[in-house]
Amino acid sequence: MSAEVSTVREASGSSTADVIDVRGLRKEFTVRVRAGRLRREKRVVSAVDGIDLRVARGEMLGYIGPNGAGKSTTLKMLTGVLAPSAGEVRVCGLRPVPQRTRLALRIGVVFGQRSQLWWDLPLRDSFDLLRHVYRVPAAEHAARLRRCRDLLDLDGFLDTPVRQLSLGQRMRGELTAALLHGPEVLFLDEPTIGLDVVSKQAVRGFLAELGRAGDTTLVLTTHDLADIERLCRRLVVIDHGRVVHDGSIAALHDRYGSRRLVVADLDTALPEPPVLPGAPLRRVEAEGHRLVYALESATAAEVVAGLAGLATLRDISIVEPDIEEVVARLYGR
Protein backbone atom coordinates (compact mmCIF):
# COMPACT_ATOMS: atom_id res chain seq x y z
CA MET A 1 0.00 0.00 0.00
CA SER A 2 1.14 3.51 -0.78
CA ALA A 3 2.32 5.45 2.23
CA GLU A 4 1.33 8.76 0.65
CA VAL A 5 -0.97 10.68 2.96
CA SER A 6 -3.81 12.84 1.74
CA THR A 7 -3.88 15.85 4.02
CA VAL A 8 -7.01 17.75 3.08
CA ARG A 9 -8.21 18.26 6.61
CA GLU A 10 -10.07 21.52 7.02
CA ALA A 11 -8.33 24.06 9.21
CA SER A 12 -9.60 23.83 12.77
CA GLY A 13 -7.91 26.79 14.37
CA SER A 14 -4.80 26.95 16.48
CA SER A 15 -3.23 24.06 18.32
CA THR A 16 -4.91 25.20 21.53
CA ALA A 17 -8.22 24.07 20.00
CA ASP A 18 -6.93 20.50 19.58
CA VAL A 19 -8.26 18.17 22.22
CA ILE A 20 -6.08 15.34 20.85
CA ASP A 21 -2.48 16.01 19.80
CA VAL A 22 -0.37 13.02 18.67
CA ARG A 23 3.11 13.33 17.19
CA GLY A 24 5.35 10.51 15.99
CA LEU A 25 3.36 7.90 17.91
CA ARG A 26 4.84 4.40 17.86
CA LYS A 27 4.06 1.14 19.59
CA GLU A 28 6.28 -1.91 19.23
CA PHE A 29 5.73 -5.41 20.54
CA THR A 30 8.28 -8.16 20.90
CA VAL A 31 7.04 -11.52 19.69
CA ARG A 32 8.67 -14.94 19.54
CA VAL A 33 8.63 -16.67 16.16
CA ARG A 34 9.75 -20.12 15.13
CA ALA A 35 13.28 -20.22 13.72
CA GLY A 36 13.71 -23.99 13.38
CA ARG A 37 12.24 -27.16 14.81
CA LEU A 38 13.15 -26.36 18.41
CA ARG A 39 14.39 -22.81 18.35
CA ARG A 40 12.47 -19.52 18.56
CA GLU A 41 13.78 -16.03 18.13
CA LYS A 42 12.52 -12.63 19.19
CA ARG A 43 11.19 -10.22 16.62
CA VAL A 44 10.02 -6.62 17.04
CA VAL A 45 6.68 -5.80 15.40
CA SER A 46 5.48 -2.21 14.91
CA ALA A 47 1.74 -2.06 15.56
CA VAL A 48 1.72 1.74 15.26
CA ASP A 49 4.49 3.26 13.18
CA GLY A 50 4.83 7.04 13.49
CA ILE A 51 1.32 8.47 13.54
CA ASP A 52 0.69 12.23 13.64
CA LEU A 53 -2.88 13.21 14.47
CA ARG A 54 -4.61 16.33 15.71
CA VAL A 55 -8.33 16.41 16.51
CA ALA A 56 -10.16 19.65 17.23
CA ARG A 57 -12.63 20.10 20.05
CA GLY A 58 -16.12 19.03 18.98
CA GLU A 59 -14.90 17.17 15.88
CA MET A 60 -16.36 13.81 14.80
CA LEU A 61 -13.51 11.65 13.50
CA GLY A 62 -13.78 8.28 11.78
CA TYR A 63 -10.65 6.18 12.40
CA ILE A 64 -10.63 3.04 10.25
CA GLY A 65 -8.34 0.40 8.83
CA PRO A 66 -8.18 -3.33 8.08
CA ASN A 67 -7.78 -5.88 10.85
CA GLY A 68 -4.34 -5.56 12.41
CA ALA A 69 -3.80 -2.01 11.09
CA GLY A 70 -3.26 -0.56 14.57
CA LYS A 71 -6.66 1.04 15.32
CA SER A 72 -7.28 -0.53 18.71
CA THR A 73 -3.65 -0.10 19.72
CA THR A 74 -3.91 3.63 18.95
CA LEU A 75 -7.09 3.96 21.03
CA LYS A 76 -5.47 2.14 23.94
CA MET A 77 -2.58 4.59 23.90
CA LEU A 78 -4.94 7.57 23.67
CA THR A 79 -6.90 6.33 26.69
CA GLY A 80 -3.85 5.40 28.80
CA VAL A 81 -4.26 1.62 28.64
CA LEU A 82 -0.96 1.16 26.76
CA ALA A 83 2.24 3.19 27.03
CA PRO A 84 3.74 4.33 23.69
CA SER A 85 7.15 3.06 22.63
CA ALA A 86 7.93 6.53 21.23
CA GLY A 87 6.26 9.80 20.38
CA GLU A 88 4.17 12.39 22.19
CA VAL A 89 0.49 12.04 23.13
CA ARG A 90 -1.75 14.65 24.69
CA VAL A 91 -5.48 14.15 25.27
CA CYS A 92 -7.33 17.05 26.89
CA GLY A 93 -3.89 18.49 27.58
CA LEU A 94 -2.89 15.43 29.64
CA ARG A 95 -0.40 12.62 29.06
CA PRO A 96 -2.60 9.49 29.05
CA VAL A 97 -0.42 7.00 30.96
CA PRO A 98 1.18 9.15 33.71
CA GLN A 99 -2.07 11.10 34.20
CA ARG A 100 -4.51 8.30 33.56
CA THR A 101 -6.68 8.92 36.65
CA ARG A 102 -7.19 12.58 35.78
CA LEU A 103 -7.79 11.72 32.15
CA ALA A 104 -10.47 9.14 33.03
CA LEU A 105 -12.60 11.96 34.45
CA ARG A 106 -12.49 13.80 31.13
CA ILE A 107 -13.03 11.01 28.58
CA GLY A 108 -15.65 8.36 27.90
CA VAL A 109 -14.93 4.98 26.35
CA VAL A 110 -17.23 2.43 24.73
CA PHE A 111 -15.44 -0.73 23.62
CA GLY A 112 -17.72 -3.32 22.06
CA GLN A 113 -16.23 -6.25 23.98
CA ARG A 114 -15.92 -4.57 27.40
CA SER A 115 -18.65 -3.37 29.73
CA GLN A 116 -18.67 -0.70 32.41
CA LEU A 117 -22.08 -1.81 33.68
CA TRP A 118 -22.70 -4.12 36.66
CA TRP A 119 -23.94 -7.39 35.23
CA ASP A 120 -26.41 -8.36 37.97
CA LEU A 121 -27.75 -4.89 38.78
CA PRO A 122 -30.62 -3.06 37.09
CA LEU A 123 -29.43 -0.53 34.55
CA ARG A 124 -30.67 2.33 36.73
CA ASP A 125 -28.46 1.19 39.63
CA SER A 126 -25.38 0.99 37.38
CA PHE A 127 -25.95 4.61 36.38
CA ASP A 128 -26.31 5.65 40.01
CA LEU A 129 -23.10 3.87 41.00
CA LEU A 130 -21.24 5.59 38.17
CA ARG A 131 -22.42 8.94 39.50
CA HIS A 132 -20.60 8.20 42.75
CA VAL A 133 -17.52 6.77 40.98
CA TYR A 134 -17.09 9.98 38.98
CA ARG A 135 -18.41 12.23 41.79
CA VAL A 136 -20.95 13.93 39.54
CA PRO A 137 -23.35 16.36 41.24
CA ALA A 138 -26.86 14.90 41.45
CA ALA A 139 -28.46 17.67 39.37
CA GLU A 140 -25.94 17.29 36.52
CA HIS A 141 -26.30 13.51 36.58
CA ALA A 142 -30.10 13.73 36.44
CA ALA A 143 -30.04 16.20 33.54
CA ARG A 144 -27.66 14.07 31.45
CA LEU A 145 -29.56 10.87 32.24
CA ARG A 146 -32.84 12.53 31.26
CA ARG A 147 -31.39 13.52 27.90
CA CYS A 148 -30.06 10.01 27.24
CA ARG A 149 -33.37 8.46 28.33
CA ASP A 150 -35.19 10.60 25.78
CA LEU A 151 -32.78 10.16 22.87
CA LEU A 152 -32.01 6.47 23.41
CA ASP A 153 -35.46 5.40 24.65
CA LEU A 154 -34.14 3.81 27.86
CA ASP A 155 -37.26 3.93 30.05
CA GLY A 156 -38.55 0.53 28.97
CA PHE A 157 -35.57 -1.34 30.47
CA LEU A 158 -34.06 0.93 33.14
CA ASP A 159 -35.12 -1.52 35.87
CA THR A 160 -33.93 -4.64 34.01
CA PRO A 161 -30.70 -6.35 35.16
CA VAL A 162 -27.92 -5.79 32.65
CA ARG A 163 -27.47 -9.54 32.05
CA GLN A 164 -31.07 -9.72 30.76
CA LEU A 165 -30.72 -6.89 28.24
CA SER A 166 -30.50 -7.48 24.51
CA LEU A 167 -27.30 -6.44 22.77
CA GLY A 168 -28.95 -3.29 21.41
CA GLN A 169 -30.31 -2.32 24.83
CA ARG A 170 -26.95 -2.94 26.48
CA MET A 171 -25.12 -0.81 23.91
CA ARG A 172 -27.53 2.06 24.55
CA GLY A 173 -26.80 1.60 28.25
CA GLU A 174 -23.03 1.63 27.60
CA LEU A 175 -23.30 4.90 25.66
CA THR A 176 -25.25 6.47 28.49
CA ALA A 177 -22.77 5.23 31.09
CA ALA A 178 -19.88 6.74 29.11
CA LEU A 179 -21.54 10.16 28.96
CA LEU A 180 -22.99 10.66 32.45
CA HIS A 181 -19.87 12.40 33.77
CA GLY A 182 -19.78 14.87 30.86
CA PRO A 183 -16.60 13.75 29.04
CA GLU A 184 -14.79 16.04 26.62
CA VAL A 185 -13.85 13.14 24.35
CA LEU A 186 -15.81 9.96 23.62
CA PHE A 187 -13.88 6.99 22.15
CA LEU A 188 -16.10 4.45 20.38
CA ASP A 189 -14.82 1.07 19.21
CA GLU A 190 -17.40 -0.76 17.03
CA PRO A 191 -20.46 0.74 18.78
CA THR A 192 -22.97 -0.82 16.35
CA ILE A 193 -21.40 -4.26 15.89
CA GLY A 194 -24.01 -7.01 15.98
CA LEU A 195 -26.95 -4.61 16.39
CA ASP A 196 -30.21 -4.97 14.51
CA VAL A 197 -31.42 -2.25 12.14
CA VAL A 198 -33.63 -0.51 14.72
CA SER A 199 -30.87 -0.41 17.36
CA LYS A 200 -28.32 0.84 14.81
CA GLN A 201 -30.62 3.68 13.85
CA ALA A 202 -31.13 4.61 17.50
CA VAL A 203 -27.39 4.65 18.22
CA ARG A 204 -26.52 6.57 15.04
CA GLY A 205 -29.25 9.11 15.66
CA PHE A 206 -28.03 9.65 19.21
CA LEU A 207 -24.40 10.09 18.14
CA ALA A 208 -25.43 12.47 15.36
CA GLU A 209 -27.34 14.58 17.90
CA LEU A 210 -24.34 14.50 20.21
CA GLY A 211 -22.11 15.69 17.38
CA ARG A 212 -24.45 18.52 16.42
CA ALA A 213 -24.35 19.81 19.98
CA GLY A 214 -20.57 20.26 19.58
CA ASP A 215 -19.79 19.69 23.27
CA THR A 216 -18.09 16.31 22.85
CA THR A 217 -15.30 15.18 20.52
CA LEU A 218 -16.05 11.75 19.01
CA VAL A 219 -13.43 9.28 17.79
CA LEU A 220 -15.12 6.35 16.08
CA THR A 221 -13.48 3.11 14.91
CA THR A 222 -15.68 0.69 13.04
CA HIS A 223 -15.85 -1.74 10.13
CA ASP A 224 -19.40 -0.55 9.39
CA LEU A 225 -18.68 2.25 6.94
CA ALA A 226 -22.31 3.35 7.00
CA ASP A 227 -21.59 4.67 10.51
CA ILE A 228 -18.73 6.76 9.13
CA GLU A 229 -20.78 8.16 6.24
CA ARG A 230 -23.65 9.21 8.48
CA LEU A 231 -21.62 10.63 11.35
CA CYS A 232 -18.12 11.80 10.39
CA ARG A 233 -16.97 14.65 8.17
CA ARG A 234 -13.33 13.65 8.58
CA LEU A 235 -11.90 10.21 7.93
CA VAL A 236 -8.47 8.89 8.93
CA VAL A 237 -7.45 5.58 7.36
CA ILE A 238 -4.47 3.65 8.70
CA ASP A 239 -2.75 0.53 7.45
CA HIS A 240 0.34 -1.23 8.83
CA GLY A 241 0.38 1.35 11.61
CA ARG A 242 0.64 4.38 9.31
CA VAL A 243 -1.84 7.02 8.19
CA VAL A 244 -2.65 6.62 4.48
CA HIS A 245 -5.54 9.09 4.25
CA ASP A 246 -6.55 12.03 6.40
CA GLY A 247 -9.38 14.16 5.05
CA SER A 248 -13.02 14.19 4.05
CA ILE A 249 -14.90 11.24 2.56
CA ALA A 250 -15.39 13.31 -0.60
CA ALA A 251 -11.60 13.73 -0.86
CA LEU A 252 -11.20 9.96 -0.53
CA HIS A 253 -13.62 9.43 -3.42
CA ASP A 254 -11.79 12.04 -5.53
CA ARG A 255 -8.42 10.46 -4.80
CA TYR A 256 -9.51 7.00 -5.93
CA GLY A 257 -11.71 8.03 -8.84
CA SER A 258 -15.15 7.11 -7.49
CA ARG A 259 -17.94 9.33 -8.76
CA ARG A 260 -21.68 9.78 -8.40
CA LEU A 261 -23.48 7.98 -11.21
CA VAL A 262 -26.48 9.00 -13.32
CA VAL A 263 -28.50 5.96 -14.38
CA ALA A 264 -30.85 6.72 -17.30
CA ASP A 265 -33.49 4.26 -18.51
CA LEU A 266 -34.53 4.94 -22.13
CA ASP A 267 -37.77 4.02 -23.87
CA THR A 268 -35.85 3.12 -27.03
CA ALA A 269 -32.22 2.12 -27.32
CA LEU A 270 -30.01 4.55 -29.25
CA PRO A 271 -27.72 3.32 -32.06
CA GLU A 272 -24.75 4.87 -30.24
CA PRO A 273 -24.62 6.09 -26.60
CA PRO A 274 -24.25 9.88 -26.66
CA VAL A 275 -21.00 11.50 -25.55
CA LEU A 276 -21.68 14.02 -22.75
CA PRO A 277 -19.02 16.57 -21.70
CA GLY A 278 -17.81 16.09 -18.14
CA ALA A 279 -19.64 12.77 -17.71
CA PRO A 280 -17.88 9.76 -19.22
CA LEU A 281 -20.01 6.73 -20.05
CA ARG A 282 -19.41 3.93 -17.53
CA ARG A 283 -21.49 1.15 -19.04
CA VAL A 284 -24.51 0.21 -21.14
CA GLU A 285 -27.08 -2.23 -19.74
CA ALA A 286 -30.42 -3.89 -20.59
CA GLU A 287 -29.66 -4.21 -24.32
CA GLY A 288 -28.93 -0.53 -24.66
CA HIS A 289 -31.98 0.73 -22.75
CA ARG A 290 -29.95 1.76 -19.69
CA LEU A 291 -26.99 4.15 -19.78
CA VAL A 292 -24.75 4.82 -16.77
CA TYR A 293 -22.66 8.01 -16.67
CA ALA A 294 -20.11 9.12 -14.08
CA LEU A 295 -20.27 12.73 -12.90
CA GLU A 296 -16.83 14.34 -13.15
CA SER A 297 -17.16 18.03 -14.01
CA ALA A 298 -20.78 17.88 -15.22
CA THR A 299 -23.78 18.11 -12.91
CA ALA A 300 -26.64 15.63 -12.83
CA ALA A 301 -28.96 18.28 -14.26
CA GLU A 302 -26.63 18.82 -17.24
CA VAL A 303 -26.49 15.08 -17.96
CA VAL A 304 -30.26 14.71 -17.75
CA ALA A 305 -30.78 17.73 -20.02
CA GLY A 306 -28.30 16.35 -22.54
CA LEU A 307 -30.00 12.96 -22.64
CA ALA A 308 -33.51 14.42 -22.74
CA GLY A 309 -32.64 16.24 -25.95
CA LEU A 310 -31.63 12.98 -27.62
CA ALA A 311 -33.99 10.30 -26.31
CA THR A 312 -37.22 9.72 -24.41
CA LEU A 313 -36.37 9.04 -20.76
CA ARG A 314 -38.36 6.49 -18.79
CA ASP A 315 -36.55 6.95 -15.49
CA ILE A 316 -33.54 8.71 -13.98
CA SER A 317 -31.70 7.90 -10.74
CA ILE A 318 -28.59 9.22 -9.00
CA VAL A 319 -26.35 6.62 -7.35
CA GLU A 320 -23.97 7.81 -4.63
CA PRO A 321 -20.42 6.37 -4.67
CA ASP A 322 -19.93 3.28 -2.54
CA ILE A 323 -17.47 4.05 0.26
CA GLU A 324 -16.90 0.36 0.96
CA GLU A 325 -15.67 -0.13 -2.60
CA VAL A 326 -13.25 2.79 -2.48
CA VAL A 327 -11.90 1.84 0.96
CA ALA A 328 -11.39 -1.75 -0.21
CA ARG A 329 -9.46 -0.34 -3.19
CA LEU A 330 -7.33 1.74 -0.82
CA TYR A 331 -6.58 -1.30 1.36
CA GLY A 332 -5.67 -3.27 -1.75
CA ARG A 333 -2.94 -0.76 -2.64
C-alpha positions in Angstrom: 0.0 0.0 0.0 1.1 3.5 -0.8 2.3 5.5 2.2 1.3 8.8 0.6 -1.0 10.7 3.0 -3.8 12.8 1.7 -3.9 15.9 4.0 -7.0 17.8 3.1 -8.2 18.3 6.6 -10.1 21.5 7.0 -8.3 24.1 9.2 -9.6 23.8 12.8 -7.9 26.8 14.4 -4.8 27.0 16.5 -3.2 24.1 18.3 -4.9 25.2 21.5 -8.2 24.1 20.0 -6.9 20.5 19.6 -8.3 18.2 22.2 -6.1 15.3 20.9 -2.5 16.0 19.8 -0.4 13.0 18.7 3.1 13.3 17.2 5.3 10.5 16.0 3.4 7.9 17.9 4.8 4.4 17.9 4.1 1.1 19.6 6.3 -1.9 19.2 5.7 -5.4 20.5 8.3 -8.2 20.9 7.0 -11.5 19.7 8.7 -14.9 19.5 8.6 -16.7 16.2 9.7 -20.1 15.1 13.3 -20.2 13.7 13.7 -24.0 13.4 12.2 -27.2 14.8 13.1 -26.4 18.4 14.4 -22.8 18.3 12.5 -19.5 18.6 13.8 -16.0 18.1 12.5 -12.6 19.2 11.2 -10.2 16.6 10.0 -6.6 17.0 6.7 -5.8 15.4 5.5 -2.2 14.9 1.7 -2.1 15.6 1.7 1.7 15.3 4.5 3.3 13.2 4.8 7.0 13.5 1.3 8.5 13.5 0.7 12.2 13.6 -2.9 13.2 14.5 -4.6 16.3 15.7 -8.3 16.4 16.5 -10.2 19.6 17.2 -12.6 20.1 20.1 -16.1 19.0 19.0 -14.9 17.2 15.9 -16.4 13.8 14.8 -13.5 11.6 13.5 -13.8 8.3 11.8 -10.7 6.2 12.4 -10.6 3.0 10.3 -8.3 0.4 8.8 -8.2 -3.3 8.1 -7.8 -5.9 10.9 -4.3 -5.6 12.4 -3.8 -2.0 11.1 -3.3 -0.6 14.6 -6.7 1.0 15.3 -7.3 -0.5 18.7 -3.6 -0.1 19.7 -3.9 3.6 19.0 -7.1 4.0 21.0 -5.5 2.1 23.9 -2.6 4.6 23.9 -4.9 7.6 23.7 -6.9 6.3 26.7 -3.9 5.4 28.8 -4.3 1.6 28.6 -1.0 1.2 26.8 2.2 3.2 27.0 3.7 4.3 23.7 7.2 3.1 22.6 7.9 6.5 21.2 6.3 9.8 20.4 4.2 12.4 22.2 0.5 12.0 23.1 -1.8 14.6 24.7 -5.5 14.2 25.3 -7.3 17.0 26.9 -3.9 18.5 27.6 -2.9 15.4 29.6 -0.4 12.6 29.1 -2.6 9.5 29.0 -0.4 7.0 31.0 1.2 9.1 33.7 -2.1 11.1 34.2 -4.5 8.3 33.6 -6.7 8.9 36.6 -7.2 12.6 35.8 -7.8 11.7 32.1 -10.5 9.1 33.0 -12.6 12.0 34.5 -12.5 13.8 31.1 -13.0 11.0 28.6 -15.6 8.4 27.9 -14.9 5.0 26.4 -17.2 2.4 24.7 -15.4 -0.7 23.6 -17.7 -3.3 22.1 -16.2 -6.2 24.0 -15.9 -4.6 27.4 -18.7 -3.4 29.7 -18.7 -0.7 32.4 -22.1 -1.8 33.7 -22.7 -4.1 36.7 -23.9 -7.4 35.2 -26.4 -8.4 38.0 -27.8 -4.9 38.8 -30.6 -3.1 37.1 -29.4 -0.5 34.6 -30.7 2.3 36.7 -28.5 1.2 39.6 -25.4 1.0 37.4 -26.0 4.6 36.4 -26.3 5.6 40.0 -23.1 3.9 41.0 -21.2 5.6 38.2 -22.4 8.9 39.5 -20.6 8.2 42.7 -17.5 6.8 41.0 -17.1 10.0 39.0 -18.4 12.2 41.8 -20.9 13.9 39.5 -23.3 16.4 41.2 -26.9 14.9 41.4 -28.5 17.7 39.4 -25.9 17.3 36.5 -26.3 13.5 36.6 -30.1 13.7 36.4 -30.0 16.2 33.5 -27.7 14.1 31.5 -29.6 10.9 32.2 -32.8 12.5 31.3 -31.4 13.5 27.9 -30.1 10.0 27.2 -33.4 8.5 28.3 -35.2 10.6 25.8 -32.8 10.2 22.9 -32.0 6.5 23.4 -35.5 5.4 24.6 -34.1 3.8 27.9 -37.3 3.9 30.0 -38.5 0.5 29.0 -35.6 -1.3 30.5 -34.1 0.9 33.1 -35.1 -1.5 35.9 -33.9 -4.6 34.0 -30.7 -6.3 35.2 -27.9 -5.8 32.6 -27.5 -9.5 32.1 -31.1 -9.7 30.8 -30.7 -6.9 28.2 -30.5 -7.5 24.5 -27.3 -6.4 22.8 -28.9 -3.3 21.4 -30.3 -2.3 24.8 -27.0 -2.9 26.5 -25.1 -0.8 23.9 -27.5 2.1 24.6 -26.8 1.6 28.3 -23.0 1.6 27.6 -23.3 4.9 25.7 -25.3 6.5 28.5 -22.8 5.2 31.1 -19.9 6.7 29.1 -21.5 10.2 29.0 -23.0 10.7 32.4 -19.9 12.4 33.8 -19.8 14.9 30.9 -16.6 13.8 29.0 -14.8 16.0 26.6 -13.9 13.1 24.3 -15.8 10.0 23.6 -13.9 7.0 22.1 -16.1 4.4 20.4 -14.8 1.1 19.2 -17.4 -0.8 17.0 -20.5 0.7 18.8 -23.0 -0.8 16.3 -21.4 -4.3 15.9 -24.0 -7.0 16.0 -26.9 -4.6 16.4 -30.2 -5.0 14.5 -31.4 -2.2 12.1 -33.6 -0.5 14.7 -30.9 -0.4 17.4 -28.3 0.8 14.8 -30.6 3.7 13.8 -31.1 4.6 17.5 -27.4 4.7 18.2 -26.5 6.6 15.0 -29.3 9.1 15.7 -28.0 9.7 19.2 -24.4 10.1 18.1 -25.4 12.5 15.4 -27.3 14.6 17.9 -24.3 14.5 20.2 -22.1 15.7 17.4 -24.4 18.5 16.4 -24.4 19.8 20.0 -20.6 20.3 19.6 -19.8 19.7 23.3 -18.1 16.3 22.9 -15.3 15.2 20.5 -16.0 11.8 19.0 -13.4 9.3 17.8 -15.1 6.3 16.1 -13.5 3.1 14.9 -15.7 0.7 13.0 -15.9 -1.7 10.1 -19.4 -0.6 9.4 -18.7 2.3 6.9 -22.3 3.4 7.0 -21.6 4.7 10.5 -18.7 6.8 9.1 -20.8 8.2 6.2 -23.6 9.2 8.5 -21.6 10.6 11.3 -18.1 11.8 10.4 -17.0 14.7 8.2 -13.3 13.6 8.6 -11.9 10.2 7.9 -8.5 8.9 8.9 -7.5 5.6 7.4 -4.5 3.7 8.7 -2.7 0.5 7.5 0.3 -1.2 8.8 0.4 1.4 11.6 0.6 4.4 9.3 -1.8 7.0 8.2 -2.7 6.6 4.5 -5.5 9.1 4.2 -6.6 12.0 6.4 -9.4 14.2 5.0 -13.0 14.2 4.1 -14.9 11.2 2.6 -15.4 13.3 -0.6 -11.6 13.7 -0.9 -11.2 10.0 -0.5 -13.6 9.4 -3.4 -11.8 12.0 -5.5 -8.4 10.5 -4.8 -9.5 7.0 -5.9 -11.7 8.0 -8.8 -15.1 7.1 -7.5 -17.9 9.3 -8.8 -21.7 9.8 -8.4 -23.5 8.0 -11.2 -26.5 9.0 -13.3 -28.5 6.0 -14.4 -30.9 6.7 -17.3 -33.5 4.3 -18.5 -34.5 4.9 -22.1 -37.8 4.0 -23.9 -35.9 3.1 -27.0 -32.2 2.1 -27.3 -30.0 4.5 -29.3 -27.7 3.3 -32.1 -24.8 4.9 -30.2 -24.6 6.1 -26.6 -24.3 9.9 -26.7 -21.0 11.5 -25.6 -21.7 14.0 -22.8 -19.0 16.6 -21.7 -17.8 16.1 -18.1 -19.6 12.8 -17.7 -17.9 9.8 -19.2 -20.0 6.7 -20.0 -19.4 3.9 -17.5 -21.5 1.2 -19.0 -24.5 0.2 -21.1 -27.1 -2.2 -19.7 -30.4 -3.9 -20.6 -29.7 -4.2 -24.3 -28.9 -0.5 -24.7 -32.0 0.7 -22.8 -29.9 1.8 -19.7 -27.0 4.1 -19.8 -24.7 4.8 -16.8 -22.7 8.0 -16.7 -20.1 9.1 -14.1 -20.3 12.7 -12.9 -16.8 14.3 -13.2 -17.2 18.0 -14.0 -20.8 17.9 -15.2 -23.8 18.1 -12.9 -26.6 15.6 -12.8 -29.0 18.3 -14.3 -26.6 18.8 -17.2 -26.5 15.1 -18.0 -30.3 14.7 -17.7 -30.8 17.7 -20.0 -28.3 16.3 -22.5 -30.0 13.0 -22.6 -33.5 14.4 -22.7 -32.6 16.2 -26.0 -31.6 13.0 -27.6 -34.0 10.3 -26.3 -37.2 9.7 -24.4 -36.4 9.0 -20.8 -38.4 6.5 -18.8 -36.5 6.9 -15.5 -33.5 8.7 -14.0 -31.7 7.9 -10.7 -28.6 9.2 -9.0 -26.3 6.6 -7.3 -24.0 7.8 -4.6 -20.4 6.4 -4.7 -19.9 3.3 -2.5 -17.5 4.1 0.3 -16.9 0.4 1.0 -15.7 -0.1 -2.6 -13.3 2.8 -2.5 -11.9 1.8 1.0 -11.4 -1.8 -0.2 -9.5 -0.3 -3.2 -7.3 1.7 -0.8 -6.6 -1.3 1.4 -5.7 -3.3 -1.7 -2.9 -0.8 -2.6 
